[in-house]
Amino acid sequence: MASWGEDASLIAPEQPTAASSSDHGAISLGTRMTSTTAGRITAVLWYCPAGWQAAGTVYASVYRSPSDRAAHVALPAPIPGAWNRVALPAPVELPAASSWTVAVWLPARASGGDYAYTPAKLGGPVVRGDLTGTGGAFDYSIGAVFPSNGTPTWFGVDVVWQAAVTDPTTIPPGFPTQSTTGPAPGTTFTTYAGPTTIPPGSYLGMRFPELPPRGFYDSNAADLIFRDCEFNSGLVLRGDRLTMERTRIAGGLSLSGVDTALLRLIDVHHSGTDLLHITSDSGQCSDITISDSVFRNPVPIEDAHSDGLQVRGVRGLTIRHCSFDMGPWVLVAGKDTLNSCVFLQNAQGGNHDVRIEDTYLDGAGFALVVDVVHGRLILKGNRWGVQDHHGPVSLTGAVPTLAQDNRRYVSGTLVIPDTLGVDDLSITWTPLRPQWTFDVKDF
C-alpha cells in the first residue's frame, strides 16, 4: 500500500510575469508534465489575474491523455491576483515516468483580465524535484476540452503533487507502519459529497476530499463508524461510541468529550499541530482504546507544540501496539515545536487509569511526557528509538503503578526502571501465617 510525501508543485508559488486583457474568448490553458516517480495529484493550482471579472465558472481538469480526463472540478469564484487551489474529489494516482496535462477552462469574458502568463517559461524542460514541465498548452473552445496546441508559454497552471514513498526505516519490524494500517488493500472508494459536518451513520470505503487550507471535517454524531476510509483533511469528533478502523487521516484527528472509542489500524500523518488530540474540553473523555495504529510525519507550524498524542483529561485510556514516529527534533522559526510522541497532560480534570504497552516511540523532545496520573499508570513492554532530543522519558509527578520491560529498541537499555507498585501488592492467608505475594494485575 502506497503512502505519500510532502506537497510539491512544479513552479508555484512563483507568479506569472504578465497578464492578458484583450483575449476574451473562452479558452483552455494547460501545462504538460512528467514525473520520475510514482505519485498522485491532489489539487490543481491556477493563478487568477488581477482584474478578473468573468461571471461564469472556471473548470480545472487533469488529463492522462487527450481522451482520458481523470478529474474535472469547478471553481465558481476565483480570487483575482492570487493562486487558487482546486482540490480534487479523489486524488489522481500516476505511475513513475508518466505524462499528463493539467488544465483550466476559462469562460468568455467581456472585459477585465483574461489570464496570467510567462512567455517562454516552458521553452525547455523545467525541473523541480521529481516533476518536469515539458510545455504549455491551449485551445480555444466553448467547453472544457483537452488543450491540444503546444506553446512554450506558461499560463499559471500547476498541480499539488505527492510522490509515493516507502515506509521510513525508523520503525522497527513488528510495529505498525503506514503499510500495515489504513484502508485494506483493494478497497474501492466512494467520494464523500456531504457537508463538512458529518451526519450520523456508517462510512465504509469512503474518501473525504481535501478541504481549503486549515479546513477540517467535524461531527457531534454518536455511534459513528468509519472503516476503510481516507480523509484528506483533518477531523474533529465529539460523539460517543465511536468506531474507527483501517482509516488514514492527513491533517490530524481530535476527540473532544468522547465517551467510548475504538481506534484500530489507523494511520494519522502530516498534521501541523497534534497528530491525535484527546481532550475533555466539551465533556468527559473516557474509555478510549487505540491499537495497532501509526502516528507519523508531523509537519509542525510555528508555535505548534506538536505531539504524536496529547491527552488533556481522560478516564480510561489504553494504547496497545502502536507506533509514534515524530522524527528528529527540529526548530521552526527558531522555536521548539516538536514536544513529544505521547504527552499525558494534567488538564481538563486530569488523566485516570492509563495503560501503554507494546508501543514504539521515537523522536521529538522527550518521547514520553507524563504529568500526574490518577489511579493506575501501567507502562509495559514499550520500545524507544534514539531520535529523542532531551531524553526518552519525562515523568513529572507521575509514578507508574507498574513499569515492566521498557527499553531502547537497539541497545536494550531500560529507560524506566522495572517497578511493582502498591496496586500490585496482595495478601494471601494460609492456616498458619500470612503470606505476602506480588501479583501483577491488569485492568
N, C-alpha and C positions, 0 to 999 in steps of 0.2 A: 504494500500500500504506500502510495506516494505521500510525502509531506512537502511543505512549500517554504521557500526562502523569503527574504525581505522584499517589499515592494520596490520595483525598479521601473524606469522609463527610458526611452531612447534619447530624447532631447529635453523634455520638460524637466525642471521648471523654467528653462531658458525660454524667453518670449520671442515671437516673430519680430522682425525688424521693420516691417512695412505693412500697410493696410490699403485695401482697395475700397473705393467709394463710388465706382462707376460701372460695376459689373453686376447688375441687379438680377439677372436671370437665375432660376433655380439650378442648383449645381451640386454634384457630389465631389468631395475633395478627400484625398486619402494619402496614406504613407504606406509604402511597401517595406516589409521587414522579414528578416530571418532570425533564427536563434541557433546557437551551437549546442544548447542543452534542451532537454525536455522541460516543459513548464506549463503555465496557464495564464490566460488573460482574465483579469477580474473586473476591469473597468476600461472605458475609453476616455481619453482626455482631449478636450478641444479648447483652443484659445479663442474666445469670442472677442471680436474687435470692439474698441470703444465706438460709440455711436450706433450700435446695433439697434434696429427699430423694427425688425420683421415681426409680423403678427402670427405667422404660422409656427408649426412645431419643427424643431430640428430632430433628426434621427441619426443615431450612431450605430454602426454596423461593424462586424468582423467577418471577413471572407477568407475561407481556406483556399478557395479558388473562385473564378468568375461565376461558377454555377453552384457554389456551396457557401451559402451565407449562414455562419454558425451562430450569430447573435444579431439582434435588431432591437434597439431600445429607444424610446422617445425622450427628448429633452425639451419640455414645453416652455421653459422660461430661462434661457441662458442669462448669465450675469455678464454684462459687457465689460470689456477691459480686464478680463480675468480668465484663468484656467477654470474650465468647468469639468467636473468629474462625473461621468455617467456610469454607475455601477451596473454590471451585467446581472440579469436574474440568476444565471448559473455560470460559473467560470468556464471558459473555453480552454480545454486541455489540448496541448500540441506536443508531438514527439520532437526529439532532437533533429536538427538540420531541416526543420520545416520552414515553409514560407507562408506568409499571409499578408492581407491588406486590411488595414483599419481605416474606416472612412466615416465622414459625416455628410449628411444631405441637408442642404440649406434651401428653404423655400424662397420663392421670388420676393424681392424687396423693392419697394417703390422709391425709397430714399435711405440715407444713412450709411453706416458701414456695411461692407459686404463680407469680407474675410481678411484675416491677417496672414502674412506670408513672409518668407525669407528667400529671396532669389538665390538659386544655385546652391542652396544648403545641402541638397542631396545630389550634387553633381558627381560625387564619388562616394564610396561607402562611408557611412557614419557609424562608428562602433562605440558602444558603451556596454561594458560587461559582456554578457553573452548575447546581447542584441546587436543587430546590424541593420541600419536603414539603407535600402538599395535604390530608392527613388520616390518621387512624388507621383500623384495620380489625380486625374479629374475627368469629369464627364457632365456635360450639360444635360439635364434630364428633368422631366416633370415629376417623377417619383424617385425614391431612393434606389439606385442601381449600383452595380459594381463599376468603379471608376476605371475605365479601360484605357484612357490616354495617359502615357507616361510623360514626366517632366522632372527636371532637377529641382523644381521649386518645392519648398516645404510649406504646407498650409496650416501649421499649428495643430496637427492631428497626431496623437500619441496614444500609448497604452499604459496601463498599470500591469506589470508583468511580475510573476513569481516563478523563479526557477525551481524545478524539482530537486530536492536534496535528500540525501540518505540520512539515516539515524546518526546522531552525534556519537562519538566513541566514548563520551564521558559517562554514559550509563552502562554499568556492567551487565553481562549476560545474566538472565534470570529475573531482571527487574523490568517493569513496564516501559515501553518506548512508544513513539508515535506509530510504529509499525504493528504493535500488538494491541493498540487501543483505537478508539474512534469507530466509524461505521464499518460493518463487516465487509470483507472483500466481496465484490459483485453486487453491492447494494445499488438498486435503481432509484434515483432520486426524483422526487416531485418538487417543483419550485413553490415555496410558500408565497401566496399572493395576498395574505390578510394584513390587518393593521399591525403596527409595531407593538401595540399592547396585545399580547397573545391571548386568545379566548380559551376557555376550558376545553379539555379534550385530550386525546392521544395522538401523538405525532410520530409517525413511523416512516422512515426513509424520506424525510423532508429536508430540503436545502433552503435555508433562510438567507436571502440575498444581503449583500453588503449595504449598509446604510451610509448616509453622508458622514463626513468626519465628526467624531465624538458622538455620533448617534448610537443608540442601543435598543435592543428589544427588552420588554418587561412584561410581567404578568402578576396579578394578585390571585389568580385562579388556584383553587385547591385540586388535588388529585391529578395533577398534570403528569403525563407520561411522554418522555422523549426517548426514542430508540432508533439507532442508526440514522441520526440526524447530523447536519452540518450547519453551524452558524458562522457567517462571515462578518458578523459584528458582535459586540458584547451583549450580555444578558443579565438582567436583574429579576429575581424571582422572590415572591413574598407569600406564596400559597403553601398550605400544609400538605403533607403526604405526597411528596414529590418523588418521582422515579425518573432517573436519567441514566441510560445505559448506552454504551457504544456511540458516543456523541463527541464530535470535535467542535471546539469553540475558539474562534480567533477574536481576541479582544477582551477576554476575561469574563468571569462568572461571579455573581454576588447573590448570596442567600440572606434575606432580611426577615427576621421573625418567623422562620420556617420551623414548624413542629413536624418532625419525622421526614427524613430524606435519605434516599439511597442513591449515591453517585458511584457508578461502576463502569470501568473500561472507558473512561472519558479522557480526552486529550485537550488541555487548555493551554493556549500559547499566544504570544505576541500581544500582551497587554501592556499599556503604558503605565498602569498602576499595579494593583494586586492581580495575580492570576486567578485566585479564588479568595473571596472575601465573605466571611460569615459573621453576621452582626445581629444583636438583639435590639437594634435601634427602633424597630417598629413593632416589637413584641418579642417574647422569649423564643430563642432558637433552642431546639432540643432534639435529641435522638438523631444525630447526623452520622451516617456511615459512608466512608469514602474508601473504595477498594480498587486495586488493580488498575490504577489510573496514573497518568503522567501530566506534570505541570512544568512547562519548559519555555525557553526562548523569550524571556521578558524583553520589552523594549522601553525601559523607564524614561519618562519625561522629567524635566527639571522639577525638583522638589517632590518627586513621586513617593519616596519612602516605600519602595516596592517590595512585596513579599510574594513567595510562591503561594502561601496560605496565611492570611491574617484572620485571627479569631478574636472577636470582641463580644464575649458573652455567649456561652453555650452550656446546656445541661445534657451531658452525654455526647461525646464525640469519639468515634473510632476511626483511625486511619490505618488501613491494613494493606500491605504490599503495594505501595505507591512509589513513584519516582518524582523528586523535586530537583530539577536541574536548572539552577539560576545562572550558571556560567560564572566567569571571573567577576570579581568586584570591580566596578567602574565608577568614575565620576562623570556627571553630566552637568555642564556649565560650572565646573569646579566644585560640585556638591555631591555628597554621598547619597545615592539614590537606591541602591540595592541593599535592603535591610537584612532579609533572612529568607531561608527556604520555608520555614514554619515559624510563625510568631503567635504565641498564645498570650494575648494582652489582657491584663486585669482591667476590664472596662465593661460597660453596659451590664452591670450585675455580676461580673466575674465569670470564670470558667469552672465547671464542675465535672468531675469524672471524665478524664481524658485518657485515651489509650492510643499509643503509636507503636506499631510493630511491623517488622519485616519490611521496612521502608528505606529507600536510598535518598540521601540528602547531600547536595553538593553545590558549593558556590555561595555568593552573596557575602555579607559582612560576617555575621555568625550564621551558621547553617540552621541552628535551632535556638530560639529565644523563648523562654518560658517565664512569665510572671507567676504570681501566686495562683495555684490551682486548688480548689476546694474539693474535698472528697478524695478520690483516687487519681493518681497520675502514674500510669504504667508505661514504661519505655522498654521495649523488649525486642531483641534481635534486629536492631536497625544498623545500617551501614552508612558511613560517611565517605565522601570523596576527599579531595585535597585542595579544592579551589576556594574554600572559605578564607576570607581576608583576615579577620580578627581572631577566629578560633571556631572550633566545631560547635560549641555549646555555650549558652549564657543562661544560667538558672538564677533568676532574680527573685529570691524569696521562695522559690519552688523546691520542694523536697519530694523526690519520687517515692511513691508508695512501693513500687517495685521497679528496679533498674536491673536488666539482665542482658548480657551479651550485646552491648552497644559498642561497635568498633569501627575503626578506619577499614575501608574495604581492602586496600592493598597490604598495609602493614599488619593489620590485625590488632593494633593498639587499642586498648579500651579508651573511650572518650568520656564515659560516665562509669564510675566505679559500681560494680555489682552490689546491690543492697537488697535486704529484705526488711520492709517497713513494718510498722506496728499492725497494719491491717492484715498482715500475713502471719500473725502470731496466733496460734490457737492452743487450747489446753485439752489434753486427753487424760481422763481419770482411769486408773486401774484400781483393783480392790485394795492394794497395799500402799500406793503412793501416787501423787500427781506426777504426770509425765508431760514435759514440755516438748512440743513438736512444731516444726515450721512447715506450714502448708501454703504453697503458692497458689493463690486463688485468682480466678478471672472474674470479670464482670461482663 
